[in-house]
C-alpha cells in the first residue's frame, strides 16, 4: 500500500497479551508494566509459603503491537563484547529490574539445595516493529545428588 496508511497495511498489527505466570497455579509473579496500581494485591505468605512477588504483580501485559510466538534462548551473564559494550539493559537478566525480580522469585521458590550460576533461559518474542520483548528469564540451577546405592 501507499499513502498515509501504508504502515498499517504492510505490517501485522493488533494488540498482544503476554502472560507471565507460574504453571502450577497461574499466579502472577512480576509487575510487568511498572505500575503497582494496575496489578493484583496478594496477601502476605503464611508460614512455609513461597515468597510474595509483591503488590502490583500482573498475570499479563497488553501491548499495542503484534508479537510472535515465544522462543527460548540460552544466555549467561552479559559480559562486555570486544567493542566494550554489551546488550541493552532491557535484555539483561541480571540488570533489568523486572527480569531480575522474576529471576530472584524463581530462585526463592526453587529447590533449597540448588546452586545457581549465571546461566538463564531467556524467553523472547519478536515485535512487528523489529524490536524484541523479553517477558521473563528462568535461572538454571543444579542440584547435586549422589545416585550411588549404598
N, CA, C and O atoms as a GROMACS GRO file, in nm:
protein
  600
    1UNK      N    1   0.081  -0.118   0.000
    1UNK     CA    2   0.000   0.000   0.000
    1UNK      C    3   0.086   0.125   0.000
    1UNK      O    4   0.204   0.122   0.033
    2UNK      N    5   0.023   0.233  -0.037
    2UNK     CA    6   0.090   0.361  -0.038
    2UNK      C    7   0.003   0.462   0.034
    2UNK      O    8  -0.113   0.434   0.063
    3UNK      N    9   0.057   0.577   0.062
    3UNK     CA   10  -0.020   0.682   0.125
    3UNK      C   11  -0.004   0.683   0.275
    3UNK      O   12   0.092   0.627   0.329
    4UNK      N   13  -0.098   0.749   0.342
    4UNK     CA   14  -0.088   0.771   0.487
    4UNK      C   15  -0.100   0.642   0.567
    4UNK      O   16  -0.045   0.635   0.677
    5UNK      N   17  -0.170   0.540   0.516
    5UNK     CA   18  -0.191   0.417   0.591
    5UNK      C   19  -0.102   0.303   0.545
    5UNK      O   20  -0.133   0.186   0.571
    6UNK      N   21   0.009   0.333   0.476
    6UNK     CA   22   0.095   0.228   0.422
    6UNK      C   23   0.149   0.138   0.532
    6UNK      O   24   0.154   0.016   0.513
    7UNK      N   25   0.189   0.194   0.646
    7UNK     CA   26   0.242   0.111   0.754
    7UNK      C   27   0.137   0.017   0.808
    7UNK      O   28   0.170  -0.096   0.844
    8UNK      N   29   0.012   0.059   0.816
    8UNK     CA   30  -0.095  -0.024   0.868
    8UNK      C   31  -0.122  -0.143   0.777
    8UNK      O   32  -0.146  -0.253   0.826
    9UNK      N   33  -0.117  -0.122   0.647
    9UNK     CA   34  -0.148  -0.230   0.554
    9UNK      C   35  -0.031  -0.324   0.531
    9UNK      O   36  -0.052  -0.440   0.495
   10UNK      N   37   0.090  -0.278   0.552
   10UNK     CA   38   0.208  -0.357   0.522
   10UNK      C   39   0.268  -0.426   0.644
   10UNK      O   40   0.368  -0.498   0.630
   11UNK      N   41   0.213  -0.407   0.759
   11UNK     CA   42   0.267  -0.472   0.878
   11UNK      C   43   0.155  -0.539   0.955
   11UNK      O   44   0.037  -0.505   0.941
   12UNK      N   45   0.194  -0.635   1.034
   12UNK     CA   46   0.095  -0.701   1.120
   12UNK      C   47   0.065  -0.609   1.236
   12UNK      O   48   0.156  -0.554   1.298
   13UNK      N   49  -0.060  -0.593   1.263
   13UNK     CA   50  -0.099  -0.504   1.372
   13UNK      C   51  -0.190  -0.578   1.468
   13UNK      O   52  -0.236  -0.689   1.439
   14UNK      N   53  -0.215  -0.517   1.578
   14UNK     CA   54  -0.306  -0.575   1.675
   14UNK      C   55  -0.256  -0.552   1.815
   14UNK      O   56  -0.154  -0.487   1.837
   15UNK      N   57  -0.330  -0.607   1.907
   15UNK     CA   58  -0.295  -0.597   2.049
   15UNK      C   59  -0.255  -0.736   2.095
   15UNK      O   60  -0.324  -0.835   2.067
   16UNK      N   61  -0.145  -0.743   2.165
   16UNK     CA   62  -0.095  -0.871   2.216
   16UNK      C   63  -0.101  -0.871   2.368
   16UNK      O   64  -0.078  -0.768   2.432
   17UNK      N   65  -0.131  -0.984   2.423
   17UNK     CA   66  -0.126  -1.003   2.569
   17UNK      C   67  -0.018  -1.106   2.598
   17UNK      O   68  -0.021  -1.217   2.546
   18UNK      N   69   0.075  -1.067   2.681
   18UNK     CA   70   0.184  -1.155   2.720
   18UNK      C   71   0.164  -1.194   2.865
   18UNK      O   72   0.163  -1.109   2.954
   19UNK      N   73   0.147  -1.324   2.890
   19UNK     CA   74   0.124  -1.375   3.023
   19UNK      C   75   0.256  -1.423   3.082
   19UNK      O   76   0.333  -1.493   3.016
   20UNK      N   77   0.282  -1.384   3.208
   20UNK     CA   78   0.398  -1.432   3.283
   20UNK      C   79   0.344  -1.482   3.416
   20UNK      O   80   0.327  -1.406   3.512
   21UNK      N   81   0.319  -1.614   3.421
   21UNK     CA   82   0.257  -1.676   3.538
   21UNK      C   83   0.328  -1.808   3.569
   21UNK      O   84   0.399  -1.863   3.485
   22UNK      N   85   0.306  -1.855   3.690
   22UNK     CA   86   0.356  -1.988   3.728
   22UNK      C   87   0.267  -2.094   3.664
   22UNK      O   88   0.145  -2.078   3.661
   23UNK      N   89   0.325  -2.201   3.614
   23UNK     CA   90   0.245  -2.306   3.552
   23UNK      C   91   0.170  -2.390   3.655
   23UNK      O   92   0.074  -2.457   3.621
   24UNK      N   93   0.213  -2.386   3.780
   24UNK     CA   94   0.149  -2.468   3.883
   24UNK      C   95   0.015  -2.413   3.929
   24UNK      O   96  -0.076  -2.489   3.962
   25UNK      N   97   0.000  -2.278   3.931
   25UNK     CA   98  -0.125  -2.222   3.983
   25UNK      C   99  -0.168  -2.094   3.910
   25UNK      O  100  -0.268  -2.032   3.949
   26UNK      N  101  -0.098  -2.053   3.807
   26UNK     CA  102  -0.128  -1.933   3.727
   26UNK      C  103  -0.121  -1.803   3.808
   26UNK      O  104  -0.183  -1.704   3.771
   27UNK      N  105  -0.046  -1.804   3.917
   27UNK     CA  106  -0.025  -1.680   3.993
   27UNK      C  107   0.070  -1.588   3.920
   27UNK      O  108   0.166  -1.632   3.856
   28UNK      N  109   0.043  -1.459   3.930
   28UNK     CA  110   0.131  -1.359   3.871
   28UNK      C  111   0.260  -1.352   3.950
   28UNK      O  112   0.260  -1.374   4.072
   29UNK      N  113   0.371  -1.321   3.882
   29UNK     CA  114   0.500  -1.318   3.953
   29UNK      C  115   0.578  -1.189   3.934
   29UNK      O  116   0.689  -1.177   3.987
   30UNK      N  117   0.524  -1.091   3.860
   30UNK     CA  118   0.601  -0.968   3.839
   30UNK      C  119   0.509  -0.851   3.809
   30UNK      O  120   0.396  -0.868   3.763
   31UNK      N  121   0.560  -0.734   3.835
   31UNK     CA  122   0.493  -0.610   3.796
   31UNK      C  123   0.540  -0.579   3.654
   31UNK      O  124   0.647  -0.522   3.634
   32UNK      N  125   0.459  -0.618   3.556
   32UNK     CA  126   0.502  -0.613   3.416
   32UNK      C  127   0.502  -0.474   3.356
   32UNK      O  128   0.583  -0.445   3.267
   33UNK      N  129   0.412  -0.387   3.402
   33UNK     CA  130   0.406  -0.253   3.342
   33UNK      C  131   0.464  -0.145   3.434
   33UNK      O  132   0.448  -0.026   3.407
   34UNK      N  133   0.530  -0.186   3.542
   34UNK     CA  134   0.594  -0.095   3.637
   34UNK      C  135   0.496   0.004   3.699
   34UNK      O  136   0.531   0.118   3.728
   35UNK      N  137   0.372  -0.042   3.719
   35UNK     CA  138   0.270   0.040   3.782
   35UNK      C  139   0.198  -0.048   3.883
   35UNK      O  140   0.112  -0.128   3.844
   36UNK      N  141   0.231  -0.036   4.010
   36UNK     CA  142   0.175  -0.124   4.113
   36UNK      C  143   0.023  -0.112   4.123
   36UNK      O  144  -0.042  -0.206   4.170
   37UNK      N  145  -0.034  -0.001   4.081
   37UNK     CA  146  -0.178   0.018   4.092
   37UNK      C  147  -0.259  -0.065   3.995
   37UNK      O  148  -0.380  -0.081   4.015
   38UNK      N  149  -0.197  -0.120   3.891
   38UNK     CA  150  -0.272  -0.197   3.793
   38UNK      C  151  -0.267  -0.347   3.818
   38UNK      O  152  -0.333  -0.424   3.748
   39UNK      N  153  -0.191  -0.391   3.916
   39UNK     CA  154  -0.176  -0.534   3.941
   39UNK      C  155  -0.270  -0.585   4.047
   39UNK      O  156  -0.360  -0.515   4.093
   40UNK      N  157  -0.247  -0.709   4.085
   40UNK     CA  158  -0.327  -0.772   4.190
   40UNK      C  159  -0.251  -0.759   4.322
   40UNK      O  160  -0.128  -0.767   4.324
   41UNK      N  161  -0.323  -0.739   4.430
   41UNK     CA  162  -0.260  -0.734   4.561
   41UNK      C  163  -0.273  -0.872   4.623
   41UNK      O  164  -0.384  -0.923   4.640
   42UNK      N  165  -0.162  -0.932   4.655
   42UNK     CA  166  -0.164  -1.067   4.710
   42UNK      C  167  -0.148  -1.060   4.861
   42UNK      O  168  -0.076  -0.973   4.912
   43UNK      N  169  -0.212  -1.150   4.934
   43UNK     CA  170  -0.196  -1.150   5.080
   43UNK      C  171  -0.055  -1.192   5.117
   43UNK      O  172   0.012  -1.260   5.039
   44UNK      N  173  -0.010  -1.154   5.235
   44UNK     CA  174   0.125  -1.197   5.276
   44UNK      C  175   0.130  -1.348   5.288
   44UNK      O  176   0.031  -1.412   5.326
   45UNK      N  177   0.245  -1.407   5.254
   45UNK     CA  178   0.254  -1.553   5.260
   45UNK      C  179   0.250  -1.604   5.404
   45UNK      O  180   0.297  -1.538   5.497
   46UNK      N  181   0.193  -1.721   5.420
   46UNK     CA  182   0.188  -1.784   5.551
   46UNK      C  183   0.317  -1.858   5.579
   46UNK      O  184   0.408  -1.859   5.496
   47UNK      N  185   0.326  -1.921   5.696
   47UNK     CA  186   0.448  -1.996   5.731
   47UNK      C  187   0.471  -2.108   5.630
   47UNK      O  188   0.381  -2.186   5.600
   48UNK      N  189   0.592  -2.116   5.578
   48UNK     CA  190   0.628  -2.221   5.483
   48UNK      C  191   0.583  -2.193   5.341
   48UNK      O  192   0.610  -2.273   5.251
   49UNK      N  193   0.514  -2.082   5.318
   49UNK     CA  194   0.467  -2.048   5.184
   49UNK      C  195   0.578  -1.982   5.104
   49UNK      O  196   0.670  -1.924   5.162
   50UNK      N  197   0.572  -1.991   4.972
   50UNK     CA  198   0.674  -1.923   4.892
   50UNK      C  199   0.664  -1.772   4.909
   50UNK      O  200   0.559  -1.722   4.950
   51UNK      N  201   0.769  -1.698   4.880
   51UNK     CA  202   0.766  -1.553   4.898
   51UNK      C  203   0.662  -1.487   4.808
   51UNK      O  204   0.628  -1.538   4.701
   52UNK      N  205   0.616  -1.375   4.853
   52UNK     CA  206   0.517  -1.297   4.778
   52UNK      C  207   0.588  -1.211   4.675
   52UNK      O  208   0.682  -1.140   4.710
   53UNK      N  209   0.546  -1.215   4.547
   53UNK     CA  210   0.613  -1.131   4.448
   53UNK      C  211   0.585  -0.983   4.469
   53UNK      O  212   0.648  -0.899   4.404
   54UNK      N  213   0.493  -0.949   4.557
   54UNK     CA  214   0.467  -0.809   4.588
   54UNK      C  215   0.341  -0.757   4.522
   54UNK      O  216   0.292  -0.812   4.424
   55UNK      N  217   0.290  -0.650   4.578
   55UNK     CA  218   0.172  -0.588   4.520
   55UNK      C  219   0.207  -0.534   4.382
   55UNK      O  220   0.319  -0.491   4.358
   56UNK      N  221   0.112  -0.539   4.294
   56UNK     CA  222   0.133  -0.489   4.159
   56UNK      C  223   0.165  -0.598   4.060
   56UNK      O  224   0.181  -0.570   3.941
   57UNK      N  225   0.175  -0.723   4.105
   57UNK     CA  226   0.204  -0.832   4.012
   57UNK      C  227   0.086  -0.852   3.919
   57UNK      O  228  -0.030  -0.848   3.961
   58UNK      N  229   0.115  -0.873   3.792
   58UNK     CA  230   0.010  -0.888   3.691
   58UNK      C  231   0.026  -1.020   3.617
   58UNK      O  232   0.138  -1.068   3.596
   59UNK      N  233  -0.086  -1.079   3.578
   59UNK     CA  234  -0.081  -1.203   3.502
   59UNK      C  235  -0.040  -1.177   3.358
   59UNK      O  236   0.022  -1.263   3.295
   60UNK      N  237  -0.074  -1.061   3.305
   60UNK     CA  238  -0.037  -1.033   3.166
   60UNK      C  239  -0.014  -0.884   3.147
   60UNK      O  240  -0.055  -0.801   3.229
   61UNK      N  241   0.051  -0.852   3.039
   61UNK     CA  242   0.070  -0.713   2.997
   61UNK      C  243   0.014  -0.701   2.856
   61UNK      O  244   0.041  -0.786   2.771
   62UNK      N  245  -0.062  -0.597   2.830
   62UNK     CA  246  -0.115  -0.572   2.697
   62UNK      C  247  -0.019  -0.481   2.622
   62UNK      O  248   0.029  -0.382   2.676
   63UNK      N  249   0.008  -0.517   2.498
   63UNK     CA  250   0.098  -0.439   2.416
   63UNK      C  251   0.026  -0.400   2.287
   63UNK      O  252  -0.045  -0.481   2.228
   64UNK      N  253   0.043  -0.276   2.245
   64UNK     CA  254  -0.018  -0.229   2.121
   64UNK      C  255   0.072  -0.263   2.003
   64UNK      O  256   0.105  -0.176   1.922
   65UNK      N  257   0.112  -0.386   1.995
   65UNK     CA  258   0.198  -0.432   1.887
   65UNK      C  259   0.180  -0.582   1.874
   65UNK      O  260   0.150  -0.651   1.971
   66UNK      N  261   0.197  -0.632   1.755
   66UNK     CA  262   0.188  -0.775   1.730
   66UNK      C  263   0.320  -0.838   1.768
   66UNK      O  264   0.426  -0.787   1.731
   67UNK      N  265   0.317  -0.949   1.842
   67UNK     CA  266   0.439  -1.022   1.877
   67UNK      C  267   0.428  -1.166   1.830
   67UNK      O  268   0.318  -1.220   1.819
   68UNK      N  269   0.542  -1.227   1.802
   68UNK     CA  270   0.545  -1.365   1.756
   68UNK      C  271   0.525  -1.460   1.874
   68UNK      O  272   0.515  -1.418   1.990
   69UNK      N  273   0.518  -1.588   1.842
   69UNK     CA  274   0.515  -1.688   1.948
   69UNK      C  275   0.646  -1.680   2.026
   69UNK      O  276   0.750  -1.645   1.969
   70UNK      N  277   0.642  -1.712   2.154
   70UNK     CA  278   0.766  -1.704   2.233
   70UNK      C  279   0.868  -1.809   2.189
   70UNK      O  280   0.832  -1.918   2.144
   71UNK      N  281   0.992  -1.775   2.205
   71UNK     CA  282   1.102  -1.869   2.182
   71UNK      C  283   1.196  -1.861   2.301
   71UNK      O  284   1.193  -1.764   2.377
   72UNK      N  285   1.278  -1.961   2.317
   72UNK     CA  286   1.369  -1.968   2.431
   72UNK      C  287   1.512  -1.966   2.380
   72UNK      O  288   1.546  -2.037   2.285
   73UNK      N  289   1.595  -1.887   2.445
   73UNK     CA  290   1.736  -1.883   2.411
   73UNK      C  291   1.816  -1.893   2.540
   73UNK      O  292   1.778  -1.837   2.643
   74UNK      N  293   1.928  -1.965   2.533
   74UNK     CA  294   2.013  -1.976   2.650
   74UNK      C  295   2.104  -1.854   2.654
   74UNK      O  296   2.158  -1.812   2.552
   75UNK      N  297   2.120  -1.798   2.771
   75UNK     CA  298   2.205  -1.680   2.788
   75UNK      C  299   2.281  -1.693   2.918
   75UNK      O  300   2.247  -1.776   3.003
   76UNK      N  301   2.380  -1.612   2.934
   76UNK     CA  302   2.457  -1.609   3.057
   76UNK      C  303   2.480  -1.466   3.098
   76UNK      O  304   2.428  -1.374   3.034
   77UNK      N  305   2.556  -1.445   3.204
   77UNK     CA  306   2.584  -1.309   3.248
   77UNK      C  307   2.632  -1.228   3.128
   77UNK      O  308   2.718  -1.272   3.052
   78UNK      N  309   2.575  -1.111   3.112
   78UNK     CA  310   2.604  -1.032   2.994
   78UNK      C  311   2.737  -0.959   3.008
   78UNK      O  312   2.741  -0.842   3.046
   79UNK      N  313   2.845  -1.029   2.975
   79UNK     CA  314   2.976  -0.966   2.977
   79UNK      C  315   2.989  -0.873   2.857
   79UNK      O  316   2.917  -0.887   2.758
   80UNK      N  317   3.080  -0.779   2.866
   80UNK     CA  318   3.101  -0.687   2.756
   80UNK      C  319   3.165  -0.758   2.638
   80UNK      O  320   3.246  -0.849   2.656
   81UNK      N  321   3.128  -0.717   2.516
   81UNK     CA  322   3.189  -0.775   2.398
   81UNK      C  323   3.319  -0.702   2.365
   81UNK      O  324   3.362  -0.616   2.442
   82UNK      N  325   3.382  -0.734   2.253
   82UNK     CA  326   3.512  -0.677   2.220
   82UNK      C  327   3.509  -0.526   2.200
   82UNK      O  328   3.611  -0.460   2.214
   83UNK      N  329   3.391  -0.471   2.168
   83UNK     CA  330   3.381  -0.326   2.150
   83UNK      C  331   3.363  -0.252   2.282
   83UNK      O  332   3.362  -0.129   2.285
   84UNK      N  333   3.350  -0.327   2.392
   84UNK     CA  334   3.335  -0.264   2.523
   84UNK      C  335   3.191  -0.236   2.561
   84UNK      O  336   3.165  -0.171   2.662
   85UNK      N  337   3.097  -0.285   2.480
   85UNK     CA  338   2.956  -0.266   2.511
   85UNK      C  339   2.888  -0.402   2.521
   85UNK      O  340   2.939  -0.501   2.470
   86UNK      N  341   2.777  -0.406   2.586
   86UNK     CA  342   2.700  -0.528   2.598
   86UNK      C  343   2.561  -0.506   2.544
   86UNK      O  344   2.532  -0.400   2.488
   87UNK      N  345   2.473  -0.604   2.561
   87UNK     CA  346   2.336  -0.586   2.515
   87UNK      C  347   2.265  -0.478   2.595
   87UNK      O  348   2.307  -0.446   2.706
   88UNK      N  349   2.157  -0.421   2.540
   88UNK     CA  350   2.082  -0.319   2.613
   88UNK      C  351   2.033  -0.373   2.747
   88UNK      O  352   2.008  -0.493   2.762
   89UNK      N  353   2.018  -0.284   2.845
   89UNK     CA  354   1.976  -0.324   2.979
   89UNK      C  355   1.844  -0.400   2.977
   89UNK      O  356   1.827  -0.493   3.057
   90UNK      N  357   1.751  -0.365   2.888
   90UNK     CA  358   1.621  -0.430   2.884
   90UNK      C  359   1.630  -0.577   2.843
   90UNK      O  360   1.531  -0.649   2.853
   91UNK      N  361   1.746  -0.622   2.796
   91UNK     CA  362   1.763  -0.761   2.755
   91UNK      C  363   1.843  -0.842   2.856
   91UNK      O  364   1.863  -0.962   2.837
   92UNK      N  365   1.889  -0.780   2.963
   92UNK     CA  366   1.977  -0.847   3.057
   92UNK      C  367   1.900  -0.904   3.176
   92UNK      O  368   1.823  -0.833   3.241
   93UNK      N  369   1.922  -1.030   3.202
   93UNK     CA  370   1.852  -1.098   3.311
   93UNK      C  371   1.900  -1.052   3.448
   93UNK      O  372   1.827  -1.071   3.546
   94UNK      N  373   2.017  -0.993   3.458
   94UNK     CA  374   2.073  -0.957   3.588
   94UNK      C  375   2.069  -0.807   3.618
   94UNK      O  376   2.092  -0.768   3.732
   95UNK      N  377   2.042  -0.723   3.520
   95UNK     CA  378   2.040  -0.580   3.546
   95UNK      C  379   1.904  -0.516   3.523
   95UNK      O  380   1.873  -0.416   3.588
   96UNK      N  381   1.821  -0.569   3.434
   96UNK     CA  382   1.686  -0.515   3.416
   96UNK      C  383   1.605  -0.548   3.541
   96UNK      O  384   1.598  -0.664   3.581
   97UNK      N  385   1.545  -0.448   3.603
   97UNK     CA  386   1.477  -0.466   3.732
   97UNK      C  387   1.365  -0.570   3.724
   97UNK      O  388   1.352  -0.652   3.814
   98UNK      N  389   1.284  -0.566   3.619
   98UNK     CA  390   1.172  -0.660   3.606
   98UNK      C  391   1.222  -0.803   3.587
   98UNK      O  392   1.174  -0.894   3.654
   99UNK      N  393   1.318  -0.823   3.497
   99UNK     CA  394   1.371  -0.957   3.473
   99UNK      C  395   1.447  -1.009   3.595
   99UNK      O  396   1.437  -1.128   3.628
  100UNK      N  397   1.521  -0.923   3.661
  100UNK     CA  398   1.594  -0.964   3.782
  100UNK      C  399   1.497  -1.006   3.892
  100UNK      O  400   1.524  -1.102   3.964
  101UNK      N  401   1.386  -0.934   3.907
  101UNK     CA  402   1.286  -0.970   4.006
  101UNK      C  403   1.226  -1.107   3.980
  101UNK      O  404   1.204  -1.184   4.073
  102UNK      N  405   1.201  -1.138   3.853
  102UNK     CA  406   1.148  -1.270   3.818
  102UNK      C  407   1.250  -1.378   3.849
  102UNK      O  408   1.216  -1.482   3.905
  103UNK      N  409   1.376  -1.354   3.813
  103UNK     CA  410   1.483  -1.450   3.842
  103UNK      C  411   1.494  -1.476   3.992
  103UNK      O  412   1.502  -1.591   4.034
  104UNK      N  413   1.494  -1.370   4.073
  104UNK     CA  414   1.506  -1.386   4.218
  104UNK      C  415   1.387  -1.461   4.276
  104UNK      O  416   1.403  -1.543   4.367
  105UNK      N  417   1.268  -1.434   4.226
  105UNK     CA  418   1.148  -1.503   4.275
  105UNK      C  419   1.156  -1.652   4.240
  105UNK      O  420   1.126  -1.737   4.325
  106UNK      N  421   1.196  -1.685   4.118
  106UNK     CA  422   1.206  -1.826   4.078
  106UNK      C  423   1.314  -1.899   4.157
  106UNK      O  424   1.299  -2.017   4.190
  107UNK      N  425   1.423  -1.830   4.187
  107UNK     CA  426   1.527  -1.892   4.271
  107UNK      C  427   1.474  -1.918   4.412
  107UNK      O  428   1.506  -2.021   4.472
  108UNK      N  429   1.392  -1.827   4.465
  108UNK     CA  430   1.341  -1.841   4.601
  108UNK      C  431   1.243  -1.957   4.614
  108UNK      O  432   1.237  -2.020   4.719
  109UNK      N  433   1.168  -1.985   4.510
  109UNK     CA  434   1.071  -2.095   4.518
  109UNK      C  435   1.127  -2.225   4.462
  109UNK      O  436   1.059  -2.328   4.462
  110UNK      N  437   1.251  -2.221   4.413
  110UNK     CA  438   1.315  -2.341   4.359
  110UNK      C  439   1.365  -2.432   4.470
  110UNK      O  440   1.344  -2.404   4.588
  111UNK      N  441   1.430  -2.540   4.433
  111UNK     CA  442   1.484  -2.632   4.533
  111UNK      C  443   1.581  -2.560   4.626
  111UNK      O  444   1.661  -2.477   4.583
  112UNK      N  445   1.573  -2.593   4.755
  112UNK     CA  446   1.657  -2.526   4.854
  112UNK      C  447   1.804  -2.563   4.840
  112UNK      O  448   1.891  -2.486   4.882
  113UNK      N  449   1.833  -2.679   4.782
  113UNK     CA  450   1.973  -2.720   4.767
  113UNK      C  451   2.027  -2.695   4.626
  113UNK      O  452   2.133  -2.746   4.591
  114UNK      N  453   1.957  -2.616   4.548
  114UNK     CA  454   2.003  -2.585   4.412
  114UNK      C  455   2.114  -2.482   4.416
  114UNK      O  456   2.115  -2.392   4.501
  115UNK      N  457   2.208  -2.495   4.325
  115UNK     CA  458   2.316  -2.398   4.310
  115UNK      C  459   2.296  -2.329   4.176
  115UNK      O  460   2.288  -2.394   4.071
  116UNK      N  461   2.288  -2.198   4.181
  116UNK     CA  462   2.263  -2.120   4.060
  116UNK      C  463   2.390  -2.048   4.016
  116UNK      O  464   2.458  -1.984   4.096
  117UNK      N  465   2.420  -2.061   3.889
  117UNK     CA  466   2.530  -1.985   3.830
  117UNK      C  467   2.470  -1.864   3.760
  117UNK      O  468   2.363  -1.817   3.797
  118UNK      N  469   2.536  -1.816   3.662
  118UNK     CA  470   2.487  -1.702   3.587
  118UNK      C  471   2.437  -1.745   3.449
  118UNK      O  472   2.469  -1.683   3.348
  119UNK      N  473   2.359  -1.853   3.447
  119UNK     CA  474   2.302  -1.904   3.323
  119UNK      C  475   2.150  -1.897   3.332
  119UNK      O  476   2.092  -1.924   3.437
  120UNK      N  477   2.089  -1.862   3.222
  120UNK     CA  478   1.945  -1.842   3.219
  120UNK      C  479   1.886  -1.894   3.089
  120UNK      O  480   1.955  -1.904   2.988
  121UNK      N  481   1.759  -1.926   3.094
  121UNK     CA  482   1.679  -1.948   2.973
  121UNK      C  483   1.594  -1.823   2.960
  121UNK      O  484   1.507  -1.797   3.042
  122UNK      N  485   1.621  -1.745   2.856
  122UNK     CA  486   1.552  -1.618   2.836
  122UNK      C  487   1.441  -1.638   2.733
  122UNK      O  488   1.466  -1.685   2.622
  123UNK      N  489   1.320  -1.603   2.771
  123UNK     CA  490   1.206  -1.614   2.682
  123UNK      C  491   1.194  -1.484   2.605
  123UNK      O  492   1.192  -1.376   2.665
  124UNK      N  493   1.186  -1.492   2.474
  124UNK     CA  494   1.180  -1.373   2.391
  124UNK      C  495   1.069  -1.379   2.289
  124UNK      O  496   1.019  -1.487   2.255
  125UNK      N  497   1.030  -1.265   2.240
  125UNK     CA  498   0.930  -1.253   2.134
  125UNK      C  499   0.971  -1.138   2.043
  125UNK      O  500   1.018  -1.034   2.090
  126UNK      N  501   0.955  -1.157   1.914
  126UNK     CA  502   0.982  -1.050   1.819
  126UNK      C  503   0.857  -0.967   1.799
  126UNK      O  504   0.747  -1.021   1.786
  127UNK      N  505   0.874  -0.835   1.798
  127UNK     CA  506   0.762  -0.746   1.775
  127UNK      C  507   0.759  -0.707   1.627
  127UNK      O  508   0.860  -0.713   1.558
  128UNK      N  509   0.640  -0.668   1.580
  128UNK     CA  510   0.626  -0.636   1.438
  128UNK      C  511   0.708  -0.514   1.398
  128UNK      O  512   0.738  -0.497   1.279
  129UNK      N  513   0.746  -0.431   1.492
  129UNK     CA  514   0.824  -0.311   1.461
  129UNK      C  515   0.974  -0.338   1.460
  129UNK      O  516   1.054  -0.245   1.454
  130UNK      N  517   1.012  -0.465   1.467
  130UNK     CA  518   1.153  -0.502   1.459
  130UNK      C  519   1.226  -0.505   1.591
  130UNK      O  520   1.347  -0.529   1.592
  131UNK      N  521   1.160  -0.484   1.701
  131UNK     CA  522   1.224  -0.487   1.832
  131UNK      C  523   1.196  -0.620   1.900
  131UNK      O  524   1.118  -0.701   1.851
  132UNK      N  525   1.261  -0.641   2.014
  132UNK     CA  526   1.242  -0.764   2.090
  132UNK      C  527   1.176  -0.730   2.223
  132UNK      O  528   1.198  -0.624   2.280
  133UNK      N  529   1.095  -0.824   2.271
  133UNK     CA  530   1.036  -0.814   2.404
  133UNK      C  531   1.073  -0.942   2.477
  133UNK      O  532   1.054  -1.052   2.426
  134UNK      N  533   1.127  -0.927   2.598
  134UNK     CA  534   1.164  -1.041   2.681
  134UNK      C  535   1.072  -1.048   2.802
  134UNK      O  536   1.089  -0.970   2.896
  135UNK      N  537   0.974  -1.139   2.801
  135UNK     CA  538   0.880  -1.148   2.913
  135UNK      C  539   0.945  -1.197   3.042
  135UNK      O  540   0.908  -1.151   3.151
  136UNK      N  541   1.040  -1.290   3.034
  136UNK     CA  542   1.096  -1.348   3.156
  136UNK      C  543   1.230  -1.414   3.131
  136UNK      O  544   1.263  -1.449   3.017
  137UNK      N  545   1.306  -1.430   3.237
  137UNK     CA  546   1.430  -1.509   3.238
  137UNK      C  547   1.413  -1.617   3.344
  137UNK      O  548   1.367  -1.590   3.455
  138UNK      N  549   1.452  -1.738   3.310
  138UNK     CA  550   1.441  -1.850   3.402
  138UNK      C  551   1.582  -1.893   3.441
  138UNK      O  552   1.661  -1.930   3.354
  139UNK      N  553   1.615  -1.888   3.570
  139UNK     CA  554   1.751  -1.927   3.611
  139UNK      C  555   1.771  -2.078   3.598
  139UNK      O  556   1.679  -2.156   3.622
  140UNK      N  557   1.891  -2.117   3.561
  140UNK     CA  558   1.926  -2.259   3.552
  140UNK      C  559   2.002  -2.296   3.678
  140UNK      O  560   2.106  -2.238   3.709
  141UNK      N  561   1.949  -2.393   3.751
  141UNK     CA  562   2.010  -2.437   3.875
  141UNK      C  563   2.051  -2.583   3.866
  141UNK      O  564   1.995  -2.660   3.787
  142UNK      N  565   2.148  -2.621   3.947
  142UNK     CA  566   2.197  -2.759   3.952
  142UNK      C  567   2.182  -2.810   4.094
  142UNK      O  568   2.223  -2.744   4.190
  143UNK      N  569   2.122  -2.926   4.107
  143UNK     CA  570   2.112  -2.993   4.237
  143UNK      C  571   2.205  -3.112   4.233
  143UNK      O  572   2.188  -3.202   4.150
  144UNK      N  573   2.303  -3.114   4.320
  144UNK     CA  574   2.396  -3.224   4.325
  144UNK      C  575   2.336  -3.337   4.408
  144UNK      O  576   2.284  -3.314   4.517
  145UNK      N  577   2.344  -3.458   4.355
  145UNK     CA  578   2.291  -3.574   4.426
  145UNK      C  579   2.386  -3.691   4.407
  145UNK      O  580   2.448  -3.704   4.302
  146UNK      N  581   2.396  -3.774   4.507
  146UNK     CA  582   2.475  -3.896   4.497
  146UNK      C  583   2.380  -4.009   4.462
  146UNK      O  584   2.302  -4.054   4.547
  147UNK      N  585   2.384  -4.056   4.339
  147UNK     CA  586   2.291  -4.158   4.294
  147UNK      C  587   2.344  -4.299   4.318
  147UNK      O  588   2.281  -4.397   4.278
  148UNK      N  589   2.457  -4.310   4.382
  148UNK     CA  590   2.515  -4.440   4.411
  148UNK      C  591   2.438  -4.509   4.523
  148UNK      O  592   2.408  -4.448   4.626
  149UNK      N  593   2.406  -4.631   4.502
  149UNK     CA  594   2.336  -4.706   4.608
  149UNK      C  595   2.436  -4.756   4.710
  149UNK      O  596   2.545  -4.801   4.675
  150UNK      N  597   2.400  -4.747   4.836
  150UNK     CA  598   2.489  -4.794   4.943
  150UNK      C  599   2.451  -4.932   4.988
  150UNK      O  600   2.515  -4.988   5.077
   0.00000   0.00000   0.00000
